[in-house]
Amino acid sequence: MRAIAEAPSKVIITGEHFVVHGAWALAAALPRRVRVEVAPANSFGVSSDRFGEGDDAQLLPVSRVVDAMAREFSVSSSVRVSISSAVPEGAGLGSSAATMVAVAAAYSRLNSLRLGADEIVRFSMVGEQHVHGNPSGIDPNISARGGVLLFRPGSRPRKVALDSSRTLIVSYSGRRRSTKGQINTVARMKQKHPGLFSMLAKGVSSLSLEAADRLREGDMEGLGGLLAVNHAVLDTVGVSNDILDRMVDLCASLGSYGAKLTGAGGGGSVVAVAPEAKEKSIVSGLSARGFETFKVEIPSEGVRSWSKR
Ligand code: PMV
């Protein structure tokens, strides 16, 4: 008997970084997924299509998730975990959270634990904390629950229901970076300018609530304006850089309604919204400059799991 789970990647539409400090953020699950298979074995082991056998960077956080679940439910941690991923690493698209969520869901399925999204998130956070230090929890929440969510730590996530699909453009700079380092950059800014930081966090929090309304109403032009403002604020707290600013400017010159960095910044990806007639030229314009760019339709479903004999 084996168990398989597939968990979606994500894009943060607004509010990253400030969400770590209590602001609302808006995120959507993306169709690109991480697939995890868990099977009983003689000892614990992890392999991945990207890292091969037993790479420490993957093994440790995954083993933390499995150990935490094994202890809590008194089940065996001797399992073989096989990971295959269609999500680029370090791209701000939630690859590590999707992996942890899929591990927790597959391990739950293997042991017939019947865990719901809250529990899957709780256990995937054990691995996320190992990778990122002090994450807000937005990544595992969106990956486990799917759809579009307003999230802030300590509140119940709010589902944003869409009457039809919406198109986003996501473009990867090709530059990997550490989320932990970026979170520390923002923490230093907060320490240096606490008054200013608190004002910006309040502003971004209401910006996220407004962005959810714009998205729900299908007002992509309005949403684009908010993305542009959010990018400027992220730049102010030190997490943008030349390449991301250039990508955002390029989106504007190719006719987007607005664009911003998404995720931790310092590299990673950019998210944009645009009039339908411009989407193709934005994707090809960014791709022609070497940035892996794709159109995505949201919403997309959360983690799913099944067993196989
Ligand atoms: O995992 P990333 O790189 O997309 O970044 C997560 C978003 C942050 O707000 C920067 C961190 C967090 O835990 O919320």
Residues whose N, C-alpha, C, O or C-beta is under 5 A from the ligand:
A	BS01	PMV	E16 H17 V19 V20 G92 L93 G94 N134 P135 S136 G137 I138 T179 G263 A264
